[in-house]
Amino acid sequence: MSTGNRFEAFDEIDRGTRLIGATSGLALVAVLVAFLVAAQYAIYPLVAFVAVVAYGWYAYQENTAAVLMFFTTVSTIVILGLITVYLFVRSVPAFETMGLDILLKTNQPLWERASNTYSLAPMIWGTILTTVIAMAIAAPLGVAGALFISEIAPGWAREIIKPAVEMLAGIPSIVYGFLGWVVVTEYFYNELQLSNFSSLMVAGIMIGVMALPTVVSVAEDAITSVPGAMKDGSLALGASDWQTIKSVTFPAAFSGISAAVILGVGRAVGETMAATVILGHQQAFPDPLYDVWEGTETLTSLIASQYGIATGTQLSALFAAGVVLFITVLALSIGSQFVEARMRRRLGGEQ
């Protein structure tokens, strides 16, 4: 719809609907202000908002629905903005105390309340290791599973496998963590004669299993969305089913598959409870750095294990960990959009 058409559509809205939109908007602002200033009085503007919306729904249902959807969208943006601002503001004291050392400090002490010293470097390294392990499991198995479900499996198998994989996503993360601790950790401890009972390897394995349904589901949707005419054309030219999958289907769906893998990375980076249950919560680097059998810490498990006892600069350092996670997920999201746009240009013949 062009800008002129939008203004024409706005002019067609009757005066009563505009009044309802303005009144309900003011009531929502009043609810927000009252909640921030004096929460006990927020009920009064909330009741006013509900009353205005109820009348609007009775008298101008269609336009009131449009107003409500607009307010819902704006509220989502405002809430996200407030969370972001609060997160960054609460992390400022830690950055003022430690400077960039909160991200880069590698010498002892690394996390000590007595000396008011806090470094997120070991936790960042632990997060990287667990994410790499998790995606080494979830990415190839997820993409292969998606290709099998959408292109190879017979109909009866597809109807069983796809719901079963998606059901894995509904299992609580604490269950994965508990199974990892009781079964996988004990197995590795006994079979490999490890010196400790927790390790980044086990955490990465379990997080990879947890990310698997996300990768499979999103990648399968991307593969299924490839036009059938492209596949039929390849087969008509004499290509085999595997050649069609390798040279036509996979490249055409690559942007969606990339998005699936990136979403899996985001799931791995942000996983909390499984890592909290499995890891040993040692705020130190593994020795050597590549030793994935050490039970160090991740950013999420650090926050989960310490937020209840943290105060002052320590609490601010946990918010700084949240900032690092926020920026990481934001970068992953922007990266997925960039990959999708680039592949759309390539496959669309624009370059």
N, C-alpha and C positions, 0 to 999 in steps of 0.2 A: 504494500500500500504506500503510495507516495505521500509526501508531507502535506500537500494540498488536500488529499483525500482524508488524511487524519484530522485536519482542522475542520473539514466539512462534517466528518462524523461527530466531532466534538460539538459542533454547532447544533446538530440534530438532537442532542441530549436535552431533555426538557428541564425546566427550572427546578422542579421538585427533586429530580435525580441528582442534579448538581448540588442542591442543598443537602441532600442525604450524604453524598460523598464528602462534602466539606465538613459537615457536622461529625460524621463518623471518624474522619481523619483527625479532627481536633480532639475528639474523645480518645483516640488511640495515643496521640501525643501526650494528652493529660495522664493517661495510664502509665506511660513510660516515665514521665517526670515524677509522678507520685511514687512509682516503684523505686526510683533512684533516690528521692528525697525523703519520703515518708511512706514506707511500704504499706502501713496499716490503712492508709487512705486510698489506696489504689482501687479498692473495690467499687468506689462510687463512680469514677469515670468509666470503669469497666461495665457497670450496670447501664450507664448511659449509652455506651457504645452498643451493647447488646440490644437495647430498646430501639435505638435508631435503625440498626440493621434489621431487626424484626419488622419494623414498620415498612422499611424500604423493600424487604422481601415480599411483603404483602401487597404493596402498591406498585412497585417497579422492579419486579423480580429479575428480569434479564439484565438491566443496567446495574442493579445492586450486586448481582453475581460478578459482573465485570469489575466493579469497584472493589469487591472483596478479594478477587484474584490479584488486582493491582496492589492492594495493601499487603497481601501475603508475600508477594515478590519483594516489595520494598522492605518489609519486616525481615525477610531472610537476609537481605544485603546489610541492613542495619545491625542485626544480631551478629553476623559474621564480622563486620567492621568493629563492633564493640569488643568481641572476643579477641580479635587481633591486637587492637590497641591495648587492652588490659594485659595481654600476654607480654607484649613488648615493654610496657611500663613497669610491670612487676619484675622484669629481668634486669632493669637498668642498674640497681644497686650492685648486683654481682659483677656486671661489666665495669662499673666504676671502681670496685675494689680490686678486681683481678686484671682488668684490661683484656687484651687479646690472650693473656696467659690462660684464661678460662677455656680457651679452645686449643691452645698450642703447648701448654706446659707439659713436659714429659718427665721431669725429675721429681724425686720425692721431696716433700709430701705432695700427694696428688689430691687427696680428699680427706681433710682433717679439720674438725671443728675447733680444736684447741688453738691452732694457729690461723684460723679463719682463711684456710687455703682450699680452693676448690678448682679442680680441672676436669673438664669434660672429655679430654683427649682419650683416656682409656675406654670410656663408654662409646665414644664415636667409633673407635677402632673395633670394639666388640660388635657394634651395630653393623659395621661394614662386613665383618667376617660372617656373622649369622645371615646377613642378607645374601652374600655371595653363595654360601652353602645352600640356602633355601632356594635361590633361583636356579642353581645348578640342578636341582631336583624338579622344581615346578615348571620351568620354562620348556625344557625338551619334552618332558612327560606330558605337560599340558597341551603343547602344540601338536604332538603326535596323537594324543587322545582326541583332540578336536578334529584332526584330519580323519582319524578312523571313524569317529561317530558320524561325521557329515558326509564322507566320501566313500568309505569302504564297508562299514558295517551294514548287514542286512536290516531290513525294517524292524523285525522283531527284536534284534539285539539293540538297535538304537533306542527303542522304546523302554528298554530295561536299563541300559548303561547311563543314558543322559540323566534321568531322574536320580539314579543312584549316586552319580558324581555330584549333582547339585545338592543332594541330601547331606553330603559331607560338609558343605558350607554352613549347615544349620547346627552342627555339633558345637557346643560352647568351647571357647578356647581353653578354659580351665580344664576341660576333660582331656584335650590334647596334651596339655602340660602335665597333667597327672599321669596319663599313660606313658608319656615320654620319660617321666621320672621313675616310675615303677618298673616299666618293661624295658625300654630302650637303654636307659642309663645303667640299669643293673646288668643288662646283657653285655654292654661294652666294658663295664667295670670288671666283670668276672672273666670275660674272654680275652681282653687285652691287658689285664693286670694294671689298670690305671692307678695313679697315685691319689686321685680325688674322685668324688662321686658326682660331679657335675661338670659339664663341658659345653663349649660353644657348638661343637659338632652335633650333639643331641638336640640342642635348641634349634639349630639351623635345619636339621632334618624334620623336626616336628612342624616348624613354621613353613617349610617347603610343602609339606603335606596339607597344611591349612590353606596355603595360597593356591594349591592345585585346582580346586573347583572354580576359583575366579578366572584363572588362565584358560581352563577348558571351556567354560561357559561363554566368555567374551570372544575367544578365538573361534569357537564353533559358530557363533552368530555371524562373525565376520566372513567365515568361509561359506556359510549357507547363503549369504547375501550376494555372492558372486553370480552374475546373470547366467542362467542355464545356456543361453545362446553361445556364450564364449566357450563353454565346455563342449557343447555339441559341435561347434565349428572345428575345434581341435580334433575331436574324435572322427569327424568326417574327413579330415585331411590324412587320416591314417595313424594318428598318435594313439599310443596305448593309454590305459587308464592311469598308470603311474606317470607317464610322460605328461599327460594332461594336468595331473595334480601338481607335478613339479614345475612345469613351465607356464601354466595358465592360472590354475586356481590359487596356488600359493602366492605368486607375485601380485595377483589382483587383490588378494585379501591381506597383503602384507601390512598395510596401515592398521587394519583392525587387529591383526595378530600382534603387532608391535604395541598397540594400546593395551592389549590383554597382558602382555609381559610386563609393561610398565605398571599396570594396576596391580599385578602380582608383586612387583618390587615394593610398591606403596604399602601393600598388605604386610609384607615381610618387615619393612622398616617400622611400621606402626604397631606391630603385634606386641602385646603387653603381658597378658596373664601366662601364656605358655613359657615365655622367657623368664618371667618372675619365679615360676614354680621350679624350673629346671636349673637355672644358673645359681652359682654360689655367692653372688653379690660381693665380689672383691673388686674394689675400685683401684685396679692396677692392671698394667699391661701383661699379657701372657709372655712367658719367657721360654723360647724365643717368640717373636711377634707372630709368627705363622702357626704357633702351636694351638690348634683348634680344640685340643683336649683339656685346656684350662677352663676353669669356671669363673670367668671374669664378669663383666656387666655390660648391659646395653642401655641406651638412653631411656627407653620405656621402662625397663625393669628398675632402673635407678629411681625414676619418679614414683613408681608403684611401691617400692620398698621403703622409701624414705619420707614421703610427703606427710605421714602422720606424726613424725617426730622432728621435722625440720622447722626452724625458726630463723629470722634474721637473714643474714647473707646466704646461709645454706638453702633456705626456702627460695630466695631469689635465684640461686644457682639452678634449682630445679626448674624454675620458670625459664631460665636460659636454655636448659635442655629442651624444653618445649618449643622455644624459638628455633633451635636448630632443626628439630623435627618438622616444624611448620615450614621453614624455608626449603627443606629437603623435599617434602611432598609437593610444595608449590613448584619447585624446579622440575620434578617428575611430570607434573600435570602440563606445564608449559612445553616440556620436551615431547610429550605425547602429541600435543597439538601441532608442534612443528613437524614431527615425523609424518603425521597424517596429512598435513597440508602439502608437504614435499612429495609424498607418494601420490597424492591426488593430482598434482601438477604433472608428474612423470607419466602416470597411467592415462591421464587425460590428453596427453600429447602437447602440453603447453611448453615443454622444454625437452 
